[in-house]
Amino acid sequence: MNPNINRSLNSFHRYSGITVVAVYFLILVGGIVRSTGSGMGCPDWPACFGSVIPPTSVDQLPANYQEIYLEKRLAKNERFIAILDNLGFHESAHQLATDKSIQVEEEFNAAKTWIEYINRLIGVVIGILIVFTCYKSLFLWSVDKWIPLTSFLAVVVVVFTGWIGSIVVSTNLLPGIITFHMLLALLLVCIILYGQYRSARILAPNKQGRSIPKKVFWSLLLGMLAMLVQVLLGTQVREAIDSVAFSLGNLLREEWVERSGIVFLIHRSFSLFLLLIHGLYFRWAFQYIPRGSALHFWNFVLGVLVLVEIATGIGMAYFGIPAYLQPIHLLVGSVILGIQFFLIVRIKEQVERKEIITHS
């Protein structure tokens, strides 16, 4: 291989890996923002209280700061409502326009403001990393066009995610928008991972002779889809608990789960199905994937994380949703989806190899 191409591949692979880790770190910080109720620590976007460096005391703000930033948020919401209406989402636009909770402006809290501000700073750093990774990918166009194409797509997704983040703020943490924002972050991880997989395949071609049956691939794909459903159910539980917590003035934490309704029962019951699907997958995976291989290692990591995810879910359910467990539960679920996606593209390659050998 051309030494320049080899350097470019290694450089892209390294920076894309750093970017994946950084995105997961942002997901963790986002979970901390959510668990501490700091989402509206900055009532505007991208600035924070109209400044690059946010205030540390309410004395630094005008006396009517709540009215000022409420007016700005509502003006931005009107533009967003118009976009929804023009796209044909008339019911969603109407619900957003008539939602009274959006018109509630929080009082200044220095700790919450700086937690949200740090979250945004990390988001900016990740945006720069993704743009730089995209730049690195341009040198690989002649090697594999999918690498720069996926890198450019990652830039588009991160810009769109940033804009949706501004809508999250302007709508005062509207539940559906928060869920969509989370899904975009997971999509971003998968896009970057795919580009990294393409570069790794060129750097170190998989010479493993043993093929993998289709049932391993399909069971993992089903497991990933089930995990995605579980994450979405988890966001619904989180929204229900937020509503309960608000109604109780953030008191009686031990009663939040009990009052969250049927959505929690569905989320809890679905975890049994998730465990069953993954049990079936692991049985086949460890049977057909050679020990000592990278796939075997990542399957082992996946198994440990599935157990950790279930354990943290049990901990939240029976110990009054400890604030420190919420971001951990969210992060582990997100990492599981990333590892599943990585394994799916690698195992698919082995399945296709078996079919080629069979038909040749």
C-alpha positions as CSV (number, residue, x, y, z in Angstrom):
1,M,0.0,0.0,0.0
2,N,1.1,3.6,-0.8
3,P,2.8,5.0,2.4
4,N,0.8,8.2,2.1
5,I,-2.5,6.4,1.8
6,N,-1.5,4.2,4.8
7,R,-0.8,7.3,6.9
8,S,-4.1,8.9,5.9
9,L,-6.0,5.7,6.8
10,N,-4.3,5.5,10.2
11,S,-4.9,9.1,10.8
12,F,-8.6,8.9,9.9
13,H,-9.0,5.7,11.9
14,R,-7.5,7.3,15.0
15,Y,-9.5,10.5,14.8
16,S,-12.8,8.8,14.1
17,G,-12.2,6.6,17.1
18,I,-11.5,9.6,19.3
19,T,-14.7,11.2,17.9
20,V,-16.8,8.1,18.8
21,V,-15.5,8.2,22.4
22,A,-16.2,12.0,22.5
23,V,-19.8,11.5,21.4
24,Y,-20.3,8.9,24.1
25,F,-18.9,11.3,26.6
26,L,-21.3,13.9,25.4
27,I,-24.2,11.4,25.9
28,L,-23.0,10.8,29.4
29,V,-22.8,14.6,30.1
30,G,-26.3,15.0,28.5
31,G,-27.6,12.3,31.0
32,I,-26.1,14.3,33.9
33,V,-27.8,17.5,32.5
34,R,-31.1,15.6,32.5
35,S,-30.7,14.0,35.9
36,T,-29.8,17.3,37.6
37,G,-32.6,19.2,35.8
38,S,-30.1,21.5,34.2
39,G,-31.5,21.4,30.7
40,M,-32.8,25.0,30.9
41,G,-29.8,26.3,32.7
42,C,-29.2,28.4,29.6
43,P,-32.5,29.8,28.3
44,D,-31.0,30.8,24.9
45,W,-28.8,29.1,22.3
46,P,-26.0,29.1,21.2
47,A,-25.1,31.8,23.7
48,C,-25.9,31.4,27.4
49,F,-27.8,34.4,28.8
50,G,-26.7,36.3,25.8
51,S,-23.0,35.8,26.6
52,V,-20.1,33.5,25.6
53,I,-19.3,33.1,29.3
54,P,-22.4,32.7,31.4
55,P,-23.1,34.6,34.6
56,T,-22.2,33.2,38.0
57,S,-24.8,35.3,39.9
58,V,-28.3,36.5,39.3
59,D,-27.0,40.0,40.1
60,Q,-25.3,40.0,36.7
61,L,-28.6,39.7,34.9
62,P,-31.3,42.4,34.3
63,A,-34.2,42.4,36.8
64,N,-36.6,41.2,34.1
65,Y,-34.4,38.6,32.6
66,Q,-37.1,35.9,32.7
67,E,-39.4,38.0,30.5
68,I,-36.6,38.8,28.1
69,Y,-35.6,35.2,27.5
70,L,-39.2,33.9,27.4
71,E,-40.0,36.4,24.7
72,K,-36.9,35.3,22.7
73,R,-37.9,31.6,23.1
74,L,-41.5,32.1,22.0
75,A,-40.3,34.0,18.9
76,K,-38.1,31.1,18.0
77,N,-40.9,28.7,18.6
78,E,-43.2,30.6,16.3
79,R,-40.7,30.1,13.5
80,F,-40.4,26.4,14.3
81,I,-44.2,26.0,14.4
82,A,-44.4,27.6,11.0
83,I,-41.8,25.1,9.7
84,L,-43.9,22.2,11.1
85,D,-47.1,23.6,9.6
86,N,-45.5,24.0,6.2
87,L,-44.2,20.4,6.3
88,G,-47.7,19.1,7.0
89,F,-47.3,18.4,10.7
90,H,-50.4,20.5,11.6
91,E,-51.3,18.6,14.7
92,S,-47.8,18.8,16.2
93,A,-47.7,22.5,15.3
94,H,-51.0,23.1,17.1
95,Q,-49.9,21.2,20.2
96,L,-46.7,23.1,20.4
97,A,-48.5,26.4,19.9
98,T,-51.0,25.7,22.7
99,D,-48.5,24.0,25.2
100,K,-48.6,26.3,28.3
101,S,-45.6,24.6,29.9
102,I,-43.4,26.1,27.3
103,Q,-44.3,29.6,28.6
104,V,-42.7,28.8,32.0
105,E,-39.3,30.4,32.5
106,E,-37.0,29.0,35.1
107,E,-35.2,31.1,37.7
108,F,-31.5,31.5,37.4
109,N,-29.4,28.8,39.1
110,A,-25.6,29.1,38.7
111,A,-24.9,25.4,39.1
112,K,-27.5,24.4,36.5
113,T,-26.3,27.1,34.1
114,W,-22.7,25.9,34.2
115,I,-23.6,22.3,33.9
116,E,-25.6,23.1,30.7
117,Y,-22.8,25.4,29.5
118,I,-20.1,22.7,29.9
119,N,-22.4,20.3,28.0
120,R,-22.5,22.9,25.1
121,L,-18.8,23.4,25.2
122,I,-18.2,19.6,24.8
123,G,-20.7,19.7,21.9
124,V,-18.7,22.4,20.2
125,V,-15.5,20.4,20.6
126,I,-17.2,17.3,19.1
127,G,-18.4,19.3,16.2
128,I,-14.8,20.5,15.5
129,L,-13.6,16.9,15.8
130,I,-16.2,15.7,13.3
131,V,-15.3,18.4,10.8
132,F,-11.6,17.6,11.2
133,T,-12.3,13.9,10.7
134,C,-14.2,14.7,7.6
135,Y,-11.2,16.7,6.3
136,K,-9.0,13.7,7.0
137,S,-11.4,11.5,5.0
138,L,-11.0,13.5,1.8
139,F,-7.6,12.0,1.2
140,L,-9.2,8.6,1.0
141,W,-11.6,9.3,-1.8
142,S,-9.6,7.2,-4.3
143,V,-9.3,4.3,-1.8
144,D,-12.9,4.0,-0.6
145,K,-15.5,6.7,-1.5
146,W,-17.8,5.5,1.4
147,I,-15.3,6.9,4.0
148,P,-15.5,10.5,2.9
149,L,-19.2,10.2,2.1
150,T,-20.1,8.9,5.6
151,S,-17.8,11.5,7.2
152,F,-19.6,14.3,5.3
153,L,-22.9,12.8,6.4
154,A,-21.7,12.9,10.0
155,V,-21.0,16.7,9.6
156,V,-24.6,17.2,8.3
157,V,-26.1,15.2,11.1
158,V,-24.1,17.0,13.8
159,V,-25.2,20.4,12.4
160,F,-28.8,19.2,12.3
161,T,-28.4,17.8,15.9
162,G,-27.1,21.2,17.0
163,W,-30.2,22.9,15.5
164,I,-32.5,20.4,17.2
165,G,-30.7,21.1,20.4
166,S,-31.6,24.8,20.1
167,I,-35.2,23.7,19.6
168,V,-35.0,21.6,22.8
169,V,-34.1,24.8,24.6
170,S,-36.7,27.1,22.9
171,T,-39.5,24.6,23.6
172,N,-38.5,24.3,27.3
173,L,-37.4,20.6,27.0
174,L,-40.4,19.4,25.0
175,P,-40.4,15.6,25.6
176,G,-40.7,14.4,21.9
177,I,-37.9,16.8,20.8
178,I,-35.6,15.5,23.5
179,T,-36.2,11.9,22.3
180,F,-35.5,12.9,18.7
181,H,-32.3,14.7,19.8
182,M,-31.1,11.5,21.6
183,L,-31.8,9.4,18.5
184,L,-29.8,11.7,16.3
185,A,-26.8,11.3,18.7
186,L,-27.1,7.5,18.3
187,L,-27.4,7.8,14.6
188,L,-24.2,10.0,14.6
189,V,-22.3,7.2,16.5
190,C,-23.3,4.6,13.9
191,I,-22.3,6.8,11.0
192,I,-18.9,7.4,12.4
193,L,-18.4,3.8,13.4
194,Y,-19.3,2.7,9.8
195,G,-16.6,5.0,8.4
196,Q,-14.1,3.6,10.9
197,Y,-15.1,0.1,10.0
198,R,-14.4,0.8,6.3
199,S,-10.9,2.1,7.1
200,A,-10.1,-0.8,9.5
201,R,-11.1,-3.3,6.8
202,I,-8.5,-1.7,4.4
203,L,-5.8,-1.4,7.1
204,A,-6.2,-5.0,8.3
205,P,-8.2,-7.2,6.0
206,N,-10.1,-9.9,7.8
207,K,-8.4,-13.1,6.9
208,Q,-10.5,-15.3,9.2
209,G,-11.4,-18.5,7.3
210,R,-14.3,-19.6,9.5
211,S,-17.6,-18.4,8.2
212,I,-20.6,-17.4,10.4
213,P,-24.2,-18.7,9.9
214,K,-26.9,-16.3,9.1
215,K,-28.8,-17.0,12.3
216,V,-26.0,-15.3,14.3
217,F,-26.4,-12.1,12.2
218,W,-30.2,-12.1,12.3
219,S,-30.4,-12.8,16.1
220,L,-28.0,-9.8,16.7
221,L,-30.0,-7.6,14.3
222,L,-33.2,-8.5,16.2
223,G,-31.3,-7.8,19.5
224,M,-30.2,-4.4,18.3
225,L,-33.8,-3.4,17.1
226,A,-35.1,-4.6,20.5
227,M,-32.5,-2.6,22.3
228,L,-33.5,0.5,20.3
229,V,-37.1,0.0,21.2
230,Q,-36.0,-0.4,24.9
231,V,-34.1,2.9,24.7
232,L,-37.2,4.6,23.3
233,L,-39.3,3.1,26.0
234,G,-36.7,4.4,28.5
235,T,-37.1,7.9,27.2
236,Q,-40.9,7.6,27.6
237,V,-40.3,6.5,31.2
238,R,-38.0,9.4,31.8
239,E,-40.6,11.8,30.5
240,A,-43.3,10.3,32.7
241,I,-41.0,10.5,35.7
242,D,-40.1,14.1,34.9
243,S,-43.8,14.9,34.9
244,V,-44.3,13.1,38.2
245,A,-41.3,14.8,39.8
246,F,-42.5,18.2,38.7
247,S,-46.0,17.6,40.2
248,L,-44.4,16.5,43.5
249,G,-42.0,19.4,43.6
250,N,-39.1,17.0,43.2
251,L,-40.0,15.4,46.6
252,L,-41.0,11.8,47.5
253,R,-38.5,10.4,45.0
254,E,-39.2,6.9,46.1
255,E,-42.8,7.2,44.7
256,W,-41.8,8.4,41.2
257,V,-41.5,5.0,39.7
258,E,-44.8,3.8,41.2
259,R,-46.6,6.9,39.8
260,S,-45.0,6.8,36.3
261,G,-47.8,4.5,35.1
262,I,-48.0,1.6,32.6
263,V,-45.0,2.8,30.5
264,F,-42.6,1.8,33.2
265,L,-44.3,-1.7,33.5
266,I,-43.9,-2.1,29.7
267,H,-40.2,-1.0,29.9
268,R,-39.5,-3.4,32.7
269,S,-41.3,-6.4,31.1
270,F,-39.6,-5.7,27.7
271,S,-36.2,-6.2,29.4
272,L,-37.0,-9.9,29.8
273,F,-37.6,-10.2,26.0
274,L,-34.3,-8.3,25.5
275,L,-32.4,-10.7,27.8
276,L,-34.0,-13.7,26.0
277,I,-32.9,-12.5,22.5
278,H,-29.4,-11.7,23.6
279,G,-29.1,-15.1,25.4
280,L,-30.0,-16.8,22.1
281,Y,-27.5,-14.6,20.2
282,F,-24.6,-15.2,22.7
283,R,-25.2,-19.0,22.6
284,W,-24.7,-19.0,18.8
285,A,-22.0,-16.3,18.8
286,F,-19.7,-18.0,21.2
287,Q,-20.3,-21.3,19.3
288,Y,-19.3,-20.0,15.9
289,I,-17.0,-17.1,16.5
290,P,-13.4,-18.2,17.3
291,R,-12.0,-17.5,20.7
292,G,-9.2,-14.9,20.7
293,S,-10.7,-13.0,17.8
294,A,-11.8,-9.3,17.9
295,L,-15.4,-10.4,17.4
296,H,-15.1,-12.7,20.4
297,F,-13.7,-9.9,22.6
298,W,-16.5,-7.5,21.6
299,N,-19.1,-10.1,22.2
300,F,-17.8,-10.6,25.7
301,V,-17.9,-6.8,26.3
302,L,-21.4,-6.7,24.9
303,G,-22.5,-9.4,27.3
304,V,-21.1,-7.6,30.3
305,L,-22.7,-4.3,29.3
306,V,-26.1,-6.0,28.9
307,L,-25.9,-7.3,32.4
308,V,-24.8,-3.8,33.7
309,E,-27.7,-2.2,31.9
310,I,-30.2,-4.6,33.5
311,A,-28.5,-4.1,36.9
312,T,-28.7,-0.3,36.7
313,G,-32.3,-0.5,35.6
314,I,-33.1,-2.6,38.6
315,G,-31.2,-0.2,40.8
316,M,-33.3,2.8,39.5
317,A,-36.5,0.9,39.9
318,Y,-36.0,-0.3,43.5
319,F,-33.9,2.5,45.0
320,G,-35.9,5.6,44.1
321,I,-34.1,6.5,40.8
322,P,-30.8,7.6,42.2
323,A,-29.6,10.6,40.2
324,Y,-26.1,9.1,39.7
325,L,-27.5,6.0,38.0
326,Q,-29.6,7.8,35.4
327,P,-26.6,8.9,33.2
328,I,-24.8,5.6,33.6
329,H,-28.0,3.7,32.5
330,L,-28.3,6.0,29.5
331,L,-24.6,5.7,28.5
332,V,-24.5,1.9,28.8
333,G,-27.6,1.5,26.7
334,S,-26.0,3.8,24.0
335,V,-22.7,2.0,24.1
336,I,-24.6,-1.4,23.7
337,L,-26.2,-0.1,20.5
338,G,-22.9,1.1,19.1
339,I,-21.2,-2.3,19.8
340,Q,-24.2,-4.1,18.3
341,F,-23.9,-2.0,15.1
342,F,-20.1,-2.6,14.9
343,L,-20.7,-6.4,15.3
344,I,-23.5,-6.4,12.8
345,V,-21.3,-4.9,10.0
346,R,-18.5,-7.3,10.9
347,I,-20.6,-10.4,11.1
348,K,-22.5,-9.5,7.9
349,E,-19.1,-9.5,6.1
350,Q,-18.4,-13.1,7.4
351,V,-21.9,-14.2,6.4
352,E,-21.4,-12.8,2.9
353,R,-18.0,-14.6,2.7
354,K,-19.8,-17.9,3.4
355,E,-22.3,-17.3,0.6
356,I,-19.6,-16.4,-1.9
357,I,-17.7,-19.6,-1.0
358,T,-20.9,-21.6,-1.2
359,H,-21.7,-20.3,-4.7
360,S,-18.2,-20.4,-6.1
